[in-house]
């Protein structure tokens, strides 16, 4: 990633997330909210590509972990289910107990909140010049 990539969160997850996971050496399980405290950035003995991917993935994990987890805003459950557990939308929808229409409204809101939180962590990690989610 040499030029700054600007994209929406849905495009990020659909197009780049799996590749960045592979490059970083993390697994989906590593990013789960229950494992976030064990997620450590590695030392500088790795290539820039690996270090950048690792820092992006670290921001993803923090942003998902900090997403709202309230009865009317189950954003963390949606993001975790769809993007970390690779569950289908209907499976996550059934788990959280919302109608199809309401679920997709909540998913859109979850992605919007994720983008805001991701961008905050990207600034803190020093990678805001590489990627920005809208």
N, C-alpha and C positions, 0 to 999 in steps of 0.2 A: 504494500500500500504506500505509494509514494505521494500521490495527490490526495487531497482530502475527499473522502467519499461522503456524500450527503444523500440520505435515503430514508424512507419511512421504516418503522420498526418491522412491519410485516415483510417487506422486501428483504430486510436484513436477515430475519429468521429463515425465510424461504430460500434465499440465494447464498448467503455467506456463513451462517452460523455453523452448519455441519463441517464445512471446510476449516473454519477457524478452530473448532474443537479438535479436529485431527491434527492440525499444525501445532497447536499448543501442547498436545500430549495429555490433556485432561479428558475425562469421560463425563457423560451426562450426570452420572451419580455424584461426581465430585462437586457439581454445581448446585446440588439440591440444598435447600435452606438448612436442612439438618446437618449438612457437611461444610457449610460456609466457613466456620471457624478453622477448619483444617486446610483451607485453600491458601497456599503460600506461593508467592512469586519466587521463581527459581533465581539462581545466581546469574552472573553475566557471561557465563561460558557458552552461551547458545547464540545462534545466528540472530540477526535483527528481526527476521521474519518470525521466528519462534517467539522471541521476546515480545514483539508487537501483538501477535495473536494471543499470547498468554495474557497480556494486559487488557486487551479487548474482552476476552472471556472473563477475566476477573471483574471487570465493570458490569458485564451481563449478570454474573452471579450476585453481585452486590445489589444491582437494580431489582432483580427478581425478589431477592430476600427482603428488600425494603418496601416492596409493593403492598398495597393495602390488603388486609385479610379480615374483612368485616362481613357480616351476613349479607348486607346489601351491596358490598363492593368486594367480591371474592377474587380480586385480581391476582393475588399470589397463587391461588389454586388453579386458575385458568392458565397462567403462564407456565407454572410448574408442570401441570398435566399435559398441555399441548407441546411445549418446547423442550422440556427436560425428560419427561416420561414417555414422550412420543405417543400419547394416547390420541385417539380420534376425537374430533369435536363433540360428537354425540355422547361419547363416554364421559368426557369432562362435564358436559351439560347435565347428564344424568346424576353425576356425583354431586354437583352443586345444587341441583334441584330447580332449575329454571326452564322456562319454555324456550323453544328454539329462537324465537324473535328476541326475547330478552337476553338470552345467552350471547347472541352476536353483538348486541349493543354493549354488553358488559365486556366482551372480548375486545372490541374497538377501544373502549375506555381503558382497559388494562394495557393495551399496546401504547396508547397515548401517554399514560402514566409511566410506563416502562421507559419510553423514549426520553422523557424529562429526567428521570432518575439516572438513566444511562449517561446522558450528556453531563450531568453534574459529576458523576464519578470519572468520566473521561477527562474532565478538566483537572480533577484531583490527581489522576494517574499520569497526566501529561501527554495524553493521546488525543486531545480535542483537535489537534491539527491534522489528525489522520482520518477521523470519522465523526460524523454528527448524525443523529437520528431525528427525524421530524415526526 
